[in-house]
Amino acid sequence: MAQIDNIRKIREKKLSRIREAGHNPFPSKNKRTHTISQALENSSKKKNLVLVGRIMAQRGHGGSSFFDIQDGTGKIQAFLKKDVVGKKQYSFFIDNFDIGDIVEIKGNFFKTKQGEKTIEVKGFRILTKSLLPLPEKWHGLKDLEERYRKRYLDLLLNKELREIFIKKAKFWDVTRDFMKRNGFFEVETPSLEITTGGAEANPFKTHHDDFDIDVYLRISVGELWQKRLMAAGFEKTFEIGKIYRNEGSSPDHLQEFTNMEFYWAYADYNDGMELTKKLFQEIAKKVFGTTKFGSRGYKYDLASKWKQVDYQKEVLKQTGIDILKASEKEIKSKLKELKIKYEKGSKARLVDSLWKYCRKNICGPAFLVNHPKFVSPLAKEKENAPGLTERFQIILAGSEVGNGYSELNDPIDQRKRFEEQQKLLKAGEKEAMMPDWEFVEMLEHGMPPTCGFGFGERFFALLISKPIRETTLFPLMKPR
């Protein structure tokens, strides 16, 4: 800290000298004529260019100096010569400008003997004087917590990291374009809800002062609202938005993340599987230029055949437990035997813990099907297989990256399932689903047969083979 304090004091003196020389070290306007990437194209023909950017490196050679400047589009070398700008201006730059300062430079292009495109500086101006230094160029920010706290520096110095977020933006652009081309209408639904719906998760709770009621941050992208739109006559809707779950963090989980959900009237889960396979393949091709990926020790091809994995049969094959017949005591015994940590709760919660153990051994791409009714409170029951539901999950590299089903539209059945969830809530199961009786009333008016599906940035993190926290611009950090 002492070294940083000394650097700051030196730079504050330079700041004062800049002001004393009559220059504003933080002006609001600049005279940029080109971005750096624009200037580098056909650079030999360009004169009197005005570029702006941050000084990233400096190299002095007596009466001349090279420095690199970088804007949001690229980096270029600048050549400052005493004979060109004058002795006084040259000394002013050398004495008062530092790596990290943001500058405006004017000049002409030439190529060095090594063939590097360079701008010969005829004039310069400070745009922002930096008081703290950048991390050392070759090492950058190595401490993970420091990287997350000072994400702006990490992004500035790490081109690979910047590319992740450029790809992530394209990931959602491709998703949005695909949905619209397939006739889906983009909507916005509430983020604050009186009851959370659409998932089994522990919500964040806050207070609405004007209404004097407690409300919750949503845990799904408007599932119960989008279903209301199905009843309203909209046949295809989707939303891309933030959701919040007050749960633990892991390479696959964050408390705040972006998901997309769509709802498609007069379609079932088979239609949903076919559409989502096409969506995932298009994302892979347009964002990454390939359908072949490797992550978490698995290699998979999204263009290959997507097999269907039976929930009950897969758990039986891997653990010897028949989840439809086994008692809670038998399931707990198997969880202990396999050294799987689990929370106390209903049979559904125990079975889910057992399934997650099995899921890690599936490469994919695969659709998990035939989920038991007791783990699918919003999915329609299969007509030819009572106790199972028309639900599918997309499995890749041992992870679940999408969830969909033929939506339950029988109001009597839905009311019963909500009543069961309410019992679990009263028993202390935080992730049980809150009943929404107004939603049941909507179903009593009639909602058409509908397929719903949701996926999120976990899929992106998997394709790019990074923990999801690494693909978040500003992950939440505890205060120091």
C-alpha positions in Angstrom: 0.0 0.0 0.0 2.9 2.4 0.7 4.1 2.0 -2.8 0.7 2.7 -4.3 0.3 5.8 -2.0 3.6 7.1 -3.3 2.6 6.6 -6.9 -0.7 8.4 -6.3 1.1 11.4 -4.7 3.5 11.6 -7.7 0.6 11.5 -10.1 -1.3 14.1 -8.1 1.7 16.4 -8.6 1.5 15.7 -12.4 -2.2 16.5 -12.3 -1.4 19.8 -10.7 1.2 20.6 -13.3 -1.2 19.8 -16.1 -3.7 22.2 -14.6 -1.1 24.9 -14.0 -0.2 24.7 -17.7 -3.7 25.7 -18.5 -5.0 22.2 -19.5 -8.2 20.6 -18.2 -7.2 17.0 -17.2 -10.8 15.8 -17.5 -12.4 17.5 -20.5 -15.8 16.3 -21.7 -15.2 16.6 -25.5 -12.7 15.2 -27.9 -12.0 15.5 -31.6 -11.7 11.8 -32.6 -12.0 11.2 -36.4 -11.6 7.4 -36.4 -11.5 4.5 -34.1 -8.2 2.7 -34.0 -9.6 -0.3 -36.0 -10.9 2.1 -38.6 -7.6 3.9 -38.8 -5.6 0.7 -39.2 -7.6 -0.2 -42.4 -5.8 1.3 -45.4 -3.6 3.2 -43.0 -1.1 4.3 -45.6 -3.6 6.7 -47.1 -4.7 8.4 -43.9 -3.3 11.8 -42.7 -4.2 14.2 -39.9 -6.0 11.5 -37.9 -7.3 12.1 -34.4 -7.3 9.0 -32.3 -8.2 8.5 -28.6 -7.4 5.8 -26.2 -5.6 4.7 -23.0 -1.8 4.6 -22.9 -0.9 0.9 -22.3 2.9 1.0 -22.7 5.7 3.5 -23.1 9.3 3.2 -24.5 11.7 6.1 -24.5 14.7 6.6 -26.8 16.4 9.9 -26.0 14.7 12.5 -28.2 11.9 10.2 -29.2 9.4 7.9 -27.5 7.0 5.1 -28.5 3.8 4.5 -26.7 0.8 2.2 -27.3 -2.8 3.5 -27.1 -5.9 1.3 -26.9 -9.5 2.1 -27.5 -12.5 -0.3 -27.5 -11.7 -1.5 -31.0 -8.0 -2.1 -31.0 -4.4 -1.0 -30.2 -1.8 1.1 -32.1 1.7 2.2 -31.6 2.3 6.0 -31.5 5.7 7.7 -32.2 6.4 10.9 -30.3 9.5 12.9 -31.6 11.0 16.0 -30.1 11.8 17.4 -33.5 8.1 17.2 -34.5 6.2 18.4 -31.5 8.9 20.7 -30.1 11.2 20.3 -27.1 8.8 21.9 -24.6 5.8 19.8 -25.6 7.9 16.6 -25.7 9.2 17.2 -22.2 5.7 18.1 -21.0 4.5 14.7 -22.2 7.4 12.7 -20.8 7.2 14.4 -17.4 3.4 14.3 -16.9 1.8 11.5 -18.9 1.7 7.9 -17.5 0.6 4.5 -18.5 -3.1 4.4 -17.8 -3.8 8.0 -18.9 -6.4 8.5 -21.6 -5.2 10.8 -24.4 -6.1 12.3 -27.7 -3.4 12.3 -30.4 -3.2 13.8 -33.9 -0.9 12.6 -36.6 0.0 10.7 -39.8 0.6 7.0 -40.4 3.9 5.4 -41.3 5.4 2.0 -41.1 8.5 1.3 -38.9 11.4 -0.7 -40.3 9.8 -3.7 -38.7 6.6 -3.1 -40.7 4.5 -2.0 -37.7 1.7 0.4 -38.5 2.4 3.5 -36.4 1.1 7.0 -36.0 3.6 9.9 -35.9 2.2 12.3 -33.3 1.9 16.0 -34.3 -0.2 17.0 -31.3 -1.6 15.5 -28.1 -4.1 16.3 -25.3 -4.9 14.7 -22.0 -8.5 13.4 -21.7 -8.3 11.7 -18.4 -5.4 11.7 -15.9 -5.1 8.4 -14.0 -4.1 8.6 -10.4 -3.6 4.9 -9.8 -1.4 2.6 -11.9 -2.5 -0.3 -14.0 -1.5 -3.8 -12.9 1.9 -4.9 -14.3 1.4 -5.6 -18.0 2.8 -9.2 -18.2 1.1 -10.5 -15.0 -2.2 -8.6 -14.8 -4.5 -9.5 -12.0 -3.8 -13.0 -10.8 -5.8 -13.2 -7.6 -9.3 -14.4 -8.4 -11.1 -12.2 -5.9 -9.2 -9.1 -7.0 -10.1 -9.9 -10.6 -13.8 -9.9 -9.7 -13.6 -6.8 -7.6 -11.6 -4.9 -10.2 -13.4 -6.3 -13.2 -12.8 -3.1 -15.2 -9.0 -3.7 -15.0 -9.3 -7.4 -15.7 -11.4 -6.6 -18.9 -9.0 -3.9 -19.9 -5.9 -6.1 -19.8 -7.4 -9.5 -20.8 -8.4 -9.6 -24.4 -9.7 -13.2 -24.0 -12.0 -12.2 -21.3 -13.4 -9.4 -23.4 -14.1 -11.9 -26.2 -16.1 -14.0 -23.8 -18.6 -11.2 -23.3 -18.7 -10.3 -27.0 -19.7 -13.9 -27.6 -22.2 -13.9 -24.8 -24.0 -10.9 -26.3 -24.1 -12.7 -29.6 -25.4 -15.8 -27.8 -28.5 -13.9 -26.7 -28.8 -12.1 -30.1 -28.9 -15.4 -31.9 -31.5 -16.7 -29.4 -33.7 -13.7 -29.8 -33.4 -13.8 -33.6 -34.2 -17.6 -33.7 -37.3 -17.1 -31.5 -38.7 -14.3 -33.6 -38.0 -16.1 -36.9 -40.1 -18.9 -35.5 -43.0 -16.7 -34.8 -42.6 -16.0 -31.0 -43.6 -12.6 -29.6 -41.2 -11.1 -27.1 -42.7 -10.0 -23.8 -41.8 -8.5 -20.5 -43.3 -9.9 -17.3 -43.0 -8.7 -13.6 -39.8 -9.2 -11.7 -41.5 -8.5 -8.3 -44.2 -11.1 -7.4 -46.5 -11.7 -4.5 -45.9 -15.4 -4.9 -43.0 -16.9 -6.8 -43.9 -19.4 -9.5 -42.4 -21.5 -12.2 -39.6 -23.3 -10.3 -38.6 -24.9 -7.0 -36.2 -22.4 -5.4 -35.7 -20.3 -2.4 -36.6 -16.7 -3.4 -35.2 -13.3 -2.3 -37.7 -11.4 -0.2 -38.2 -7.6 0.0 -40.9 -5.1 1.0 -43.1 -2.9 -1.1 -43.5 0.2 1.0 -46.5 1.7 -0.9 -48.6 -1.4 -0.7 -47.1 -2.4 2.7 -46.7 -6.0 1.6 -43.8 -8.4 1.2 -42.9 -9.3 -2.3 -40.3 -11.7 -3.9 -37.8 -11.4 -6.8 -38.9 -13.8 -9.5 -37.3 -17.3 -9.7 -38.4 -17.9 -13.3 -38.8 -15.7 -16.4 -42.4 -15.1 -15.9 -43.6 -18.7 -16.3 -47.0 -18.2 -14.7 -47.4 -14.8 -16.4 -46.6 -16.2 -19.8 -49.1 -19.0 -19.3 -51.7 -16.3 -18.6 -50.8 -14.9 -22.0 -51.6 -18.3 -23.6 -55.1 -18.0 -22.0 -55.3 -14.4 -23.4 -54.9 -15.7 -27.0 -51.1 -15.2 -27.5 -49.9 -18.5 -29.0 -46.2 -18.0 -29.0 -44.3 -15.8 -26.4 -40.8 -15.6 -25.0 -38.8 -13.5 -22.6 -35.1 -13.1 -21.9 -34.5 -11.7 -18.5 -32.9 -11.8 -15.0 -34.0 -14.2 -12.4 -33.0 -14.5 -8.7 -32.5 -17.5 -6.4 -31.3 -17.3 -2.9 -29.2 -20.4 -3.0 -25.6 -21.5 -2.9 -22.9 -20.7 -5.5 -21.1 -23.3 -7.6 -19.5 -23.5 -11.1 -23.1 -24.0 -12.4 -25.1 -21.7 -10.0 -25.4 -18.0 -9.2 -28.0 -16.1 -7.3 -28.6 -13.7 -10.2 -28.5 -14.9 -13.8 -30.2 -14.5 -17.2 -32.6 -17.1 -18.6 -34.9 -17.4 -21.6 -38.3 -19.0 -21.4 -40.8 -19.6 -24.2 -44.4 -20.8 -24.2 -46.0 -22.3 -27.3 -49.8 -23.0 -27.4 -51.1 -26.1 -29.2 -47.6 -27.7 -28.9 -46.4 -30.5 -26.6 -43.1 -31.6 -25.2 -42.2 -33.5 -28.3 -42.5 -30.3 -30.3 -40.5 -28.5 -27.7 -37.6 -31.0 -27.9 -37.4 -30.6 -31.7 -37.4 -26.8 -31.5 -34.9 -26.6 -28.7 -32.5 -29.0 -30.5 -32.6 -26.7 -33.5 -32.1 -23.6 -31.3 -29.0 -25.1 -29.5 -27.5 -26.1 -32.8 -28.0 -22.7 -34.3 -26.4 -21.0 -31.2 -23.4 -23.3 -31.5 -22.9 -22.7 -35.2 -23.5 -18.9 -35.2 -21.7 -18.0 -32.0 -18.9 -20.5 -31.9 -18.6 -21.7 -35.5 -18.8 -25.4 -34.6 -21.1 -28.0 -33.0 -18.3 -29.9 -31.4 -17.3 -29.0 -27.9 -15.2 -30.3 -24.9 -15.9 -29.4 -21.3 -15.6 -31.0 -17.9 -13.8 -34.0 -19.3 -16.5 -34.7 -21.9 -16.5 -34.3 -25.7 -19.8 -33.9 -27.5 -21.3 -32.9 -30.8 -24.6 -31.0 -30.8 -25.1 -32.1 -34.4 -25.1 -35.8 -33.4 -28.2 -37.8 -32.5 -29.8 -36.6 -29.2 -30.7 -39.8 -27.3 -33.5 -40.0 -24.8 -32.6 -41.0 -21.2 -35.4 -42.4 -19.0 -35.3 -40.9 -15.5 -36.4 -44.0 -13.6 -34.4 -46.5 -15.6 -31.2 -44.4 -15.5 -31.3 -44.0 -11.7 -32.0 -47.8 -11.4 -29.1 -48.6 -13.7 -26.6 -46.4 -11.9 -27.7 -46.9 -8.3 -30.0 -50.0 -8.1 -32.8 -47.9 -6.7 -36.3 -47.9 -8.3 -37.4 -44.4 -7.4 -41.1 -45.2 -8.0 -41.1 -48.1 -5.5 -38.3 -47.3 -3.0 -39.1 -45.9 0.4 -37.5 -42.7 1.7 -35.5 -44.8 4.1 -34.1 -46.9 1.2 -33.2 -43.7 -0.7 -31.5 -42.1 2.3 -29.5 -45.3 2.8 -28.3 -45.3 -0.8 -27.4 -41.5 -0.6 -25.3 -42.3 2.5 -23.7 -45.2 0.8 -22.7 -43.1 -2.3 -21.5 -40.3 0.1 -24.0 -37.8 -1.5 -24.8 -34.8 0.7 -28.5 -34.1 0.9 -30.9 -31.8 2.8 -33.8 -33.1 4.8 -37.0 -32.9 2.9 -39.6 -34.8 0.9 -39.1 -37.9 -1.2 -38.9 -35.6 -4.2 -36.0 -33.7 -2.8 -34.2 -37.0 -2.0 -34.8 -38.4 -5.4 -33.5 -35.2 -7.0 -30.3 -35.6 -5.0 -29.9 -39.1 -6.3 -30.6 -38.0 -9.8 -28.0 -35.3 -9.7 -25.4 -37.9 -8.8 -26.4 -39.9 -11.9 -26.6 -36.9 -14.2 -22.8 -36.3 -13.8 -22.1 -39.5 -15.6 -24.1 -38.6 -18.8 -22.2 -36.9 -21.6 -25.1 -36.0 -23.9 -26.4 -34.3 -25.9 -29.5 -36.1 -24.4 -33.1 -35.4 -23.4 -34.0 -36.7 -20.0 -37.6 -37.8 -20.1 -40.3 -39.6 -18.1 -39.9 -37.6 -14.9 -42.0 -38.8 -11.9 -45.0 -36.6 -11.2 -43.8 -35.8 -7.7 -40.7 -33.9 -9.0 -42.7 -32.1 -11.7 -45.4 -29.9 -10.1 -46.2 -28.0 -13.2 -45.9 -30.7 -15.9 -48.7 -32.6 -17.5 -49.1 -36.3 -16.6 -48.6 -38.8 -19.4 -51.9 -40.4 -20.5 -50.3 -43.8 -21.1 -48.1 -43.8 -18.0 -49.7 -42.6 -14.8 -47.3 -41.1 -12.3 -44.9 -39.9 -15.1 -44.9 -36.6 -16.8 -44.4 -35.1 -20.3 -41.2 -33.3 -19.3 -37.8 -33.0 -20.8 -34.4 -31.7 -19.6 -31.4 -31.2 -21.8 -28.2 -32.9 -20.5 -24.7 -31.9 -21.6 -21.4 -32.8 -20.0 -23.1 -34.0 -16.8 -25.1 -30.8 -16.4 -28.8 -29.8 -16.9 -28.9 -26.9 -19.4 -32.6 -26.7 -20.2 -36.0 -27.7 -18.8 -39.3 -28.0 -20.5 -42.7 -29.8 -20.5 -46.2 -30.1 -21.7 -47.7 -27.6 -19.3 -50.4 -28.7 -16.8 -53.6 -27.0 -17.8 -56.1 -29.1 -15.7 -57.1 -26.7 -12.9 -58.2 -29.5 -10.6 -55.0 -31.4 -10.9 -53.0 -28.1 -10.5 -54.9 -27.1 -7.4 -54.0 -30.6 -5.8 -50.4 -30.2 -6.7 -50.2 -26.7 -5.2 -51.8 -28.0 -2.1 -49.1 -30.6 -1.8 -46.4 -28.0 -2.4 -48.0 -25.8 0.4 -47.7 -28.7 2.8 -44.0 -29.0 2.0 -43.6 -25.2 2.6 -45.3 -25.5 6.0 -43.0 -28.4 6.8 -40.0 -26.2 6.3 -38.9 -27.1 2.7 -37.7 -23.7 1.4 -37.5 -24.7 -2.2 -41.0 -26.0 -2.5 -43.2 -24.0 -4.9 -45.5 -21.3 -3.6 -49.2 -21.8 -4.5 -50.7 -19.2 -6.9 -54.4 -19.5 -6.5 -55.1 -16.7 -9.1 -53.2 -18.8 -11.6 -55.5 -21.7 -10.8 -58.5 -19.4 -11.5 -56.9 -18.6 -14.9 -56.7 -22.3 -15.7 -60.4 -22.6 -14.8 -61.2 -20.1 -17.6 -59.2 -22.4 -19.9 -55.6 -22.4 -21.1 -54.8 -24.2 -24.4 -52.4 -27.2 -24.5 -49.0 -25.6 -24.2 -45.3 -26.4 -24.2 -43.0 -24.4 -22.1 -39.2 -24.4 -22.0 -36.4 -22.4 -20.3 -32.6 -22.3 -20.5 -29.9 -19.8 -19.4 -26.4 -18.7 -19.4 -25.3 -22.0 -17.8 -25.4 -23.3 -21.4 -23.1 -20.5 -22.6 -20.7 -21.2 -19.7 -20.6 -24.9 -20.6 -19.9 -24.2 -24.3 -17.1 -21.8 -23.5 -15.8 -24.2 -20.8 -15.7 -21.7 -17.9 -17.4 -21.5 -14.5 -20.6 -19.4 -14.8 -19.1 -16.8 -12.4 -16.3 -16.2 -14.9 -18.9 -15.4 -17.6 -20.6 -12.8 -15.5 -19.4 -9.2 -16.0 -19.7 -8.1 -12.4 -20.3 -11.1 -10.0 -21.6 -10.2 -6.6 -18.9 -9.9 -4.0 -19.0 -9.6 -0.2 -17.9 -6.2 1.0 -14.4 -6.0 2.4 
